[in-house]
Amino acid sequence: GCNGGSGSGQISTWLGGYTPDIVLVHLGTNDVIQCQSISSSVSELKQLIDVLRSDNPRVTVLLAKVIPMTRSFPCGSDNSDLTALNNQMAGIASDKSTAQSPVQVVDLNTGFNAGTDTYDGIHPNTSGEQKMANGWYAALQPILNNRVSLDLDMVLAAAFSGGQMTNTLNTSSLLPLSHPYTDSKYAGTDRFVAAAETVPSGWFGSRTDLVDWVVVQLKSSVFSAPVASRAAFVKRDGTVVDLDGESPVAFTAAPGTYYVAVAHRNHLPAVSATLVDLSSGSGAYDFTTASAFGTNALTTVGGQLALWAGDADGDTGVNARDAIYIQARLGSGYSDSDLDLNGSASVSDLTLIWPGSNGRPSGIPRTATKVELERMK
């Protein structure tokens, strides 16, 4: 076992080989045995959560109320100190839990008998391990039963050259730490993600293969509002990854079959031509080889299917309004007018890229009626 301090110290090493989506934390017993103050233990547990989030900003943390013990130690009453620590767990969860990275308290203390469920007054025996396993399982089951993941590939046409997409926004330190799709310009479309999702400062430094933020959605039908919507990253090779920079995109949604929609801030969104089977909890779709719903919903670059560029104003169509939008917003930085994602919105975005997509409507820009869908073709 380890205490809170050594746990957070070793976790960085452990995370070097693994990127967990869910972490079970049962720490604090050794803190009590070693007479560490409750406030210090609370601080270290919070630090531990921060370390976990530095590796995966969307990690779910299950924080246990630690099991009781029967042995006494130099600093005084063992279980009274454990009780004092356990009473802090709800406050830790309240302080640290976010919609993006929830922290949930799991009570492993109630119903655990240190006299009969440990072999030495501290460590669980077979019956104690079973009780702890039951407690963890009860907390994990609703999370795992409402979670699916998607292996996904897509290409942004204007950013693609020489067999891969440019990572200039990343290497020029222009990518924002929070996704841009909460902007009011996306209101009224289904492209935007309501919940803010962020990565820690300095996070892009070791992940230079990331190109830009994108949106991925699951839909029950082509015409429906999304069942689940996530911000994610597209890599240079077209792989779309979650906020740990490497895992398939995870959704809070029941296993089943869904249409998959993808969107980018200045490329036209697209929806899978067929339902994607996620009934086993995972599945895959490749927009670089598989068709999208609608007529000519994707363009072709370098022998791969790709999202059309040019929707700078985010109205889910490429038209004269985009040209006006781009012309008014030329310059360097993270800009929707920068169609080729090279860090500079320039005349070439307007004269070389936009004309090739002008007049293109989106396949499915939002919750569309069938009448509107016919108009898009």
For each residue, the residues with C-beta under 8 A, 3 or more apart:
1: 29 30 123
2: 6 7 10 27 30
3: 6 7 27 28 30 31 34 36 41 44
4: 7 8 27 28 31 36 40 41 44 45 47 48
5: 8 9 40 44
6: 2 3 9 10
7: 2 3 4 10 11 25 27 44 48
8: 4 5 11 44 47 48 51
9: 5 6 12
10: 2 6 7 13 14
11: 7 8 14 15 48 51 52
12: 9 15 16 51
13: 10 16
14: 10 11 17 18
15: 11 12 18 19 20 51 52 55
16: 12 13
17: 14
18: 14 15
19: 15 55 56 244 246 247
20: 15 23 52 55 56 59
21: 56 58 59 60 247 250
22: 59 60 61 62 140 143
23: 20 52 59 60 61 62
24: 62 64 106 136
25: 7 45 48 61 62 63 64
26: 29 64 66 67 108 132
27: 2 3 4 7 30 31 44 45 48 66
28: 3 4 31 32 41 45 66 82 85 86
29: 1 26 32 33 66 67 69 82 122
30: 1 2 3 27 33 34
31: 3 4 27 28 34 36 40 41 44 85
32: 28 29 35 36 41 73 75 78 81 82 85
33: 29 30 73 78 122
34: 3 30 31 75
35: 32 73 74 75
36: 3 4 31 32 40 41
37: 40 41
38: 41 42 81 84 85 88
39: 42 43
40: 4 5 31 36 37 43 44
41: 3 4 28 31 32 36 37 38 44 45 85 88
42: 38 39 45 46 85 88 91 92
43: 39 40 46 47
44: 3 4 5 7 8 27 31 40 41 47 48
45: 4 25 27 28 41 42 48 49 63 92
46: 42 43 49 50 92 95 96
47: 4 8 43 44 50 51
48: 4 7 8 11 25 27 44 45 51 52
49: 45 46 52 53 61 92 96 103
50: 46 47 53 54
51: 8 11 12 15 47 48 54 55
52: 11 15 20 23 48 49 55 56 59 61
53: 49 50 56 57 59 101 200
54: 50 51 200 203
55: 15 19 20 51 52 59 244
56: 19 20 21 52 53 59 242 243 244 247
57: 53 100 101 197 198 199 200 203 243 244
58: 21 100 101 197 242 243 244 250
59: 20 21 22 23 52 53 55 56 101
60: 21 22 23 101 102 103 104 143
61: 22 23 25 49 52 96 101 102 103 104
62: 22 23 24 25 104 106 136 139 140
63: 25 45 89 92 93 103 104 105 106
64: 24 25 26 89 105 106 107 108 135
65: 86 89 105 106 107 108 109 110
66: 26 27 28 29 82 85 86 108 109
67: 26 29 108 109 112 114 117 118 124 128 132
68: 79 82 109 112 113 114
69: 29 78 79 82 114 118 121 122
70: 78 114 115 118 121 122
71: 78 120 121 122
72: 76 77 78
73: 32 33 35 76 78
74: 35
75: 32 34 35 81
76: 72 73 80 81
77: 72 80 81
78: 32 33 69 70 71 72 73 81 82
79: 68 69 82 83 114
80: 76 77 83 84
81: 32 38 75 76 77 78 84 85
82: 28 29 32 66 68 69 78 79 85 86 109
83: 79 80 86 87
84: 38 80 81 87 88
85: 28 31 32 38 41 42 66 81 82 88 89
86: 28 65 66 82 83 89 109
87: 83 84 90
88: 38 41 42 84 85 91 92
89: 63 64 65 85 86 92 93 105
90: 87 93 94 105
91: 42 88 94 95
92: 42 45 46 49 63 88 89 95 96 103
93: 63 89 90 96 97 103 104 105
94: 90 91 97
95: 46 91 92
96: 46 49 61 92 93 103
97: 93 94 101 102 103 104
98: 101 102
99: 102 195
100: 57 58 195 196 197 198 243
101: 53 57 58 59 60 61 97 98
102: 60 61 97 98 99
103: 49 60 61 63 92 93 96 97
104: 60 61 62 63 93 97 139
105: 63 64 65 89 90 93
106: 24 62 63 64 65 135 136 138 139
107: 64 65 110 135
108: 26 64 65 66 67 112 131 132 135 136
109: 65 66 67 68 82 86 112
110: 65 107
111: 131
112: 67 68 108 109 117 128 131 132
113: 68 116 117
114: 67 68 69 70 79 117 118 121 122
115: 70 118 121
116: 113 127
117: 67 112 113 114 124 125 127 128 131
118: 67 69 70 114 115 121 122 123 124 125 128
119: 123 124 125
120: 71 123
121: 69 70 71 114 115 118
122: 29 33 69 70 71 114 118
123: 1 118 119 120 128
124: 67 117 118 119 127 128 129 131 132
125: 117 118 119 128 129
126: 129 130
127: 116 117 124 130 131
128: 67 112 117 118 123 124 125 131 132
129: 124 125 126 132 133
130: 126 127 133 134
131: 108 111 112 117 124 127 128 134 135
132: 26 67 108 112 124 128 129 135 136
133: 129 130 136 137
134: 130 131 137 138
135: 64 106 107 108 131 132 138 139
136: 24 62 106 108 132 133 139 140
137: 133 134 140 141
138: 106 134 135 141
139: 62 104 106 135 136 142 143
140: 22 62 136 137 143 144
141: 137 138 144 145
142: 139 145 146
143: 22 60 139 140 146 147
144: 140 141 147 281
145: 141 142 254 255
146: 142 143 252 253 254
147: 143 144 250 251 252 253 281
148: 218 250 251 253 254 255 256 278 281 282 283
149: 247 248 249 250 251 278 281 282
150: 216 218 248 249 251 260 276 278 282 283 284 285
151: 248 282 283 284 285
152: 216 232 239 240 248 249 260 262 284 285 286 287
153: 238 239 240 285 286 287 288 289
154: 214 234 238 240 262 270 287 288 306 307
155: 159 160 165 238 287 288 301 304 305 306 307
156: 159 160 165 211 212 234 264 267 306 307 309 341
157: 160 267 299 301 306 307 308 309
158: 266 267 309 310 339 340 341 349 353
159: 155 156 165 166 211 212 309 340 341
160: 155 156 157 164 165 301 302 304 306
161: 164 165 166 302
162: 302
163: 302
164: 160 161 236 237
165: 155 156 159 160 161 211 234 235 236 237 238 341
166: 159 161 169 211 236 340 341 342
167: 170 171 208 209 210 211 236
168: 171 172 174 341 342 343
169: 166 172 174 175 211 212 334 341 343
170: 167 173 174 175 204 207 208 209 210 211
171: 167 168 208
172: 168 169 343
173: 170 204
174: 168 169 170 333 334 343
175: 169 170 204 210 212 213 334
176: 179 180 213 334
177: 198 199 200 201 203
178: 182 196 197 198
179: 176 182 193 196 197 198 213 215 231
180: 176 183 213 265 334
181: 186 191 192 193 213 215 231 263 265
182: 178 179 186 192 193 194 196
183: 180 186 192 314
184: 187
185: 313 314
186: 181 182 183 189 191 192 314
187: 184 192
188: 366
189: 186 192 314 315 316 365 366
190: 217 225 226 229 261 365 366 367
191: 181 186 215 263 269 314 316 365 366
192: 181 182 183 186 187 189 215
193: 179 181 182 197 215 229 230 231
194: 182 229
195: 99 100
196: 100 178 179 182
197: 57 58 100 178 179 193 230 231 243
198: 57 100 177 178 179
199: 57 177 203 204 243
200: 53 54 57 177 203
201: 177
202: 205
203: 54 57 177 199 200 206 207 245
204: 170 173 175 199 207 208 210
205: 202 208
206: 203
207: 170 203 204 210 245
208: 167 170 171 204 205
209: 167 170 235 236 237
210: 167 170 175 204 207 233 234 235 236 241 245
211: 156 159 165 166 167 169 170 233 234 235 236 341
212: 156 159 169 175 233 234 264 265 341
213: 175 176 179 180 181 231 232 233 265
214: 154 231 232 233 234 240 262 263 264
215: 179 181 191 192 193 229 230 231 232 261 262 263 264 269
216: 150 152 229 230 232 240 249 260 261 262
217: 190 226 227 228 229 230 260 261 262 263
218: 148 150 226 227 228 229 251 253 258 259 260 261 278
219: 222 224 225 226 227 258 259 260 261 271
220: 224 227 258 259
221: 224 259
222: 219 259 271 293 364 368 373
223: 364 367 368 369 370 373
224: 219 220 221 227 367
225: 190 219 367
226: 190 217 218 219 229 261
227: 217 218 219 220 224 253 258
228: 217 218 251 252 253
229: 190 193 194 215 216 217 218 226
230: 193 197 215 216 217 242 249 250 251
231: 179 181 193 197 213 214 215 243
232: 152 213 214 215 216 240 241 242 243 249
233: 210 211 212 213 214 240 241 242 243 245
234: 154 156 165 210 211 212 214 238 239 240 241 264
235: 165 209 210 211 238 239 240 241
236: 164 165 166 167 209 210 211
237: 164 165 209
238: 153 154 155 165 234 235 288 304
239: 152 153 234 235
240: 152 153 154 214 216 232 233 234 235 249 262
241: 210 232 233 234 235 244 245 246 247 248 249
242: 56 58 230 232 233 245 246 247 248 249 250
243: 56 57 58 100 197 199 231 232 233
244: 19 55 56 57 58 241 247
245: 203 207 210 233 241 242
246: 19 241 242
247: 19 21 56 149 241 242 244 250
248: 149 150 151 152 241 242 282
249: 149 150 152 216 230 232 240 241 242
250: 21 58 147 148 149 230 242 247
251: 147 148 149 150 218 228 230
252: 146 147 228
253: 146 147 148 218 227 228 256 258 278
254: 145 146 148
255: 145 148 278 279 280 281
256: 148 253 278 279
257: 275 276 277 278 279
258: 218 219 220 227 253 275 276 278
259: 218 219 220 221 222 271 272 274 275 276 293
260: 150 152 216 217 218 219 271 272 276 285
261: 190 215 216 217 218 219 226 269 270 271 272 364
262: 152 154 214 215 216 217 240 269 270 271 287 307
263: 181 191 214 215 217 267 269 270
264: 156 212 214 215 234 267 269 307
265: 180 181 212 213 314 336
266: 158 309 310 311 312 314 336 337 338 339
267: 156 157 158 263 264 307 308 309 310 311
268: 297 307 308 309 310 311 316 317 318 357 360 361 362 363 365
269: 191 215 261 262 263 264 307 316 362 363 364 365
270: 154 261 262 263 287 292 293 294 297 298 307 362 363 364
271: 219 222 259 260 261 262 292 293 294 297 363 364
272: 259 260 261 275 276 285 287 290 292 293
273: 290 291 292 293
274: 259 290
275: 257 258 259 272
276: 150 257 258 259 260 272 283 284 285
277: 257 280 283
278: 148 149 150 218 253 255 256 257 258 281 282 283
279: 255 256 257 283
280: 255 277 283
281: 144 147 148 149 255 278
282: 148 149 150 151 248 278
283: 148 150 151 276 277 278 279 280
284: 150 151 152 276
285: 150 151 152 153 260 272 276 290
286: 152 153 289 290
287: 152 153 154 155 262 270 272 290 292 298 305 306 307
288: 153 154 155 238 304 305 306
289: 153 286 304 305
290: 272 273 274 285 286 287 305
291: 273 297 298 305
292: 270 271 272 273 287 297 298 305 363
293: 222 259 270 271 272 273 297 363 364
294: 270 271 297 363 364 373 376 377
295: 377
296: 299 360
297: 268 270 271 291 292 293 294 362 363
298: 270 287 291 292 305 306 307 308
299: 157 296 305 306 307 308 357
300: 303 304 305 306
301: 155 157 160 304 306
302: 160 161 162 163
303: 300
304: 155 160 238 288 289 300 301
305: 155 287 288 289 290 291 292 298 299 300
306: 154 155 156 157 160 287 288 298 299 300 301
307: 154 155 156 157 262 264 267 268 269 270 287 298 299
308: 157 267 268 298 299 311 318 357 360
309: 156 157 158 159 266 267 268 318 339 340 353 354 356 357
310: 158 266 267 268 318 322 339 353 354 356 357 358 360
311: 266 267 268 308 314 315 316 317 318 322 357 362
312: 266 322 325 326 329 336 337 339 354
313: 185 321 322 325 336
314: 183 185 186 189 191 265 266 311 336
315: 189 311 319 321 365
316: 189 191 268 269 311 361 362 365 366
317: 268 311 360 361 362 365
318: 268 308 309 310 311 322 354 357 358 359 360 361
319: 315 322 323 358 359
320: 323 324 358
321: 313 315 324 325
322: 310 311 312 313 318 319 325 326 354 358
323: 319 320 326 327 350 354 358
324: 320 321 327 328
325: 312 313 321 322 328 329 336 337
326: 312 322 323 329 330 337 339 345 349 350 354
327: 323 324 330 350
328: 324 325
329: 312 325 326 335 336 337 345
330: 326 327 337 345 346 347
331: 335 344 345
332: 335 343 344 345
333: 174 338 343 345
334: 169 174 175 176 180 338 343
335: 329 331 332 338 345
336: 265 266 312 313 314 325 329
337: 266 312 325 326 329 330 345 349
338: 266 333 334 335 341 342 343 344 345 346 349
339: 158 266 309 310 312 326 345 349 353 354
340: 158 159 166 309 348 349 353
341: 156 158 159 165 166 168 169 211 212 338
342: 166 168 338
343: 168 169 172 174 332 333 334 338
344: 331 332 338
345: 326 329 330 331 332 333 335 337 338 339 349
346: 330 338 349 350
347: 330 350 351
348: 340 351 352 353
349: 158 326 337 338 339 340 345 346 352 353 354
350: 323 326 327 346 347 353 354
351: 347 348 354 355
352: 348 349 355 356
353: 158 309 310 339 340 348 349 350 356 357
354: 309 310 312 318 322 323 326 339 349 350 351 357 358
355: 351 352 358
356: 309 310 352 353
357: 268 299 308 309 310 311 318 353 354 360
358: 310 318 319 320 322 323 354 355
359: 318 319
360: 268 296 308 310 317 318 357
361: 268 316 317 318 365 375 376 377
362: 268 269 270 297 311 316 317 365 376
363: 268 269 270 271 292 293 294 297 376
364: 222 223 261 269 270 271 293 294 368 373 376
365: 189 190 191 268 269 315 316 317 361 362 368 376
366: 188 189 190 191 316
367: 190 223 224 225
368: 222 223 364 365 372 373 376
369: 223 372 373
370: 223 373 374
371: 374 375
372: 368 369 375 376
373: 222 223 294 364 368 369 370 376 377
374: 370 371 377
375: 361 371 372
376: 294 361 362 363 364 365 368 372 373
377: 294 295 361 373 374
